[in-house]
Amino acid sequence: MSAAETSSKSAAAFRTISEVSGDLDVPQHVLRFWETKFPQVKPLKRAGRRRYYRPEDLKILRQIRDLLYKDGYTIKGVQKLFKEGSLKANNSLNEEKTIPKSTVVEKSKNDKRNEKSLVDQALGLSPESQKEVLNELKSIRALLD
């Protein structure tokens, strides 16, 4: 069933894994994998082990997909966000501010370029202060080597 076909369902309707897969543009095996990594996703399982996703599950899955694929987080990074309470089924990520500063380091290698500017913004350091801190860290490293 395509995403267009599922749009005729009520927003409160349960959806099958094939419908969710089409809506989120994520393969079914990935959804099953995410169920093992994120206990917040709890589809109902009926006879024949067929999965039915609740609207709350869809919200969570969208958040997970966006954090992993758009924002560059790792599985562990997203798990940490859930553990810290930054993400909930009824929350939506409207702003970067909802993500704790401590999780910036959980981003994948693709976002290393943006990581430095995010850390700088989070710390609120001026360029001069950044240089001072960097020089101090270099001198400490030299002492340790």
C-alpha positions as CSV (number, residue, x, y, z in Angstrom):
1,M,0.0,0.0,0.0
2,S,1.4,3.4,-0.9
3,A,1.6,6.5,1.3
4,A,-1.2,8.1,-0.7
5,E,-3.5,5.1,0.1
6,T,-2.8,5.4,3.9
7,S,-3.7,9.1,3.9
8,S,-7.4,8.1,3.6
9,K,-7.2,6.5,7.1
10,S,-8.1,8.4,10.2
11,A,-5.2,10.0,12.1
12,A,-6.1,7.8,15.0
13,A,-6.1,4.6,12.9
14,F,-3.5,1.8,13.5
15,R,-1.2,1.2,10.6
16,T,0.6,-1.9,9.3
17,I,4.3,-2.1,8.9
18,S,4.0,-1.8,5.2
19,E,2.0,1.4,5.5
20,V,4.4,2.9,8.0
21,S,7.3,1.9,5.8
22,G,5.8,3.7,2.9
23,D,4.8,6.8,4.9
24,L,8.3,7.1,6.4
25,D,10.2,5.9,3.3
26,V,12.1,3.5,5.5
27,P,12.5,-0.3,4.8
28,Q,10.4,-2.6,6.9
29,H,13.5,-4.4,8.3
30,V,14.8,-1.0,9.6
31,L,11.5,-0.5,11.5
32,R,11.8,-3.9,13.0
33,F,15.5,-3.1,14.0
34,W,14.4,0.2,15.6
35,E,11.9,-1.7,17.7
36,T,14.8,-3.6,19.2
37,K,16.8,-0.5,19.9
38,F,14.0,1.8,21.1
39,P,11.6,0.3,23.6
40,Q,9.4,3.4,23.2
41,V,8.2,1.9,19.9
42,K,5.6,-0.7,20.9
43,P,3.4,-1.8,18.0
44,L,0.6,-4.2,18.8
45,K,1.2,-7.7,17.5
46,R,-1.9,-9.7,16.5
47,A,-2.3,-13.2,15.3
48,G,0.4,-14.2,12.9
49,R,2.7,-11.7,14.6
50,R,1.4,-8.9,12.4
51,R,2.4,-5.5,13.6
52,Y,-0.1,-2.6,14.1
53,Y,1.5,0.8,14.8
54,R,-0.3,3.3,16.9
55,P,-0.3,7.1,16.1
56,E,2.1,7.5,19.0
57,D,4.5,5.0,17.5
58,L,4.4,7.0,14.2
59,K,5.4,10.2,16.0
60,I,8.3,8.4,17.7
61,L,9.4,6.8,14.5
62,R,9.4,10.1,12.6
63,Q,11.6,11.6,15.3
64,I,14.0,8.7,15.2
65,R,14.1,8.8,11.4
66,D,14.7,12.6,11.3
67,L,17.4,12.5,14.0
68,L,19.2,9.6,12.3
69,Y,18.9,10.5,8.7
70,K,18.5,14.3,8.7
71,D,20.4,15.4,11.8
72,G,23.1,12.8,11.7
73,Y,22.7,11.3,15.1
74,T,23.8,7.8,15.9
75,I,21.5,5.1,17.4
76,K,23.3,5.7,20.8
77,G,22.8,9.4,20.5
78,V,19.1,9.1,19.9
79,Q,18.8,6.5,22.7
80,K,20.5,9.1,25.0
81,L,18.0,11.7,24.0
82,F,15.2,9.4,25.0
83,K,17.0,8.5,28.3
84,E,17.5,12.1,29.2
85,G,13.8,12.8,28.5
86,S,14.5,15.2,25.6
87,L,12.2,13.2,23.4
88,K,8.8,11.8,24.2
89,A,6.0,10.4,22.1
90,N,4.0,13.6,22.4
91,N,6.9,16.0,21.8
92,S,8.1,17.2,18.5
93,L,11.5,18.5,17.8
94,N,10.7,22.1,16.7
95,E,14.0,23.7,17.7
96,E,17.6,22.6,18.1
97,K,17.3,24.0,21.7
98,T,15.3,20.9,22.8
99,I,18.4,18.8,22.3
100,P,20.7,18.9,25.3
101,K,24.2,20.4,24.6
102,S,25.8,17.2,26.0
103,T,24.5,15.2,23.0
104,V,26.3,17.3,20.4
105,V,29.2,14.9,20.6
106,E,26.9,12.0,19.7
107,K,26.5,13.3,16.1
108,S,28.0,11.2,13.3
109,K,31.2,12.0,11.5
110,N,29.3,13.6,8.7
111,D,28.4,16.5,10.9
112,K,31.8,17.2,12.4
113,R,32.0,20.5,10.4
114,N,28.8,21.7,12.1
115,E,29.8,20.3,15.5
116,K,32.4,22.9,16.1
117,S,30.0,25.8,15.5
118,L,27.3,24.2,17.7
119,V,29.8,23.7,20.5
120,D,30.9,27.3,20.1
121,Q,27.3,28.5,20.3
122,A,26.5,26.3,23.3
123,L,29.6,27.6,25.2
124,G,29.0,31.2,24.1
125,L,32.8,31.8,23.6
126,S,34.1,34.7,21.6
127,P,36.7,33.9,18.9
128,E,39.4,35.4,21.2
129,S,38.3,33.2,24.1
130,Q,38.3,30.2,21.8
131,K,41.9,30.8,20.8
132,E,42.9,31.2,24.5
133,V,41.2,27.9,25.4
134,L,42.8,26.2,22.4
135,N,46.2,27.5,23.3
136,E,45.8,26.4,26.9
137,L,44.7,22.9,25.8
138,K,47.7,22.6,23.5
139,S,50.1,23.5,26.3
140,I,48.4,21.0,28.6
141,R,48.7,18.3,25.9
142,A,52.4,19.2,25.4
143,L,52.9,18.6,29.1
144,L,51.2,15.2,28.9
145,D,53.2,14.0,25.9
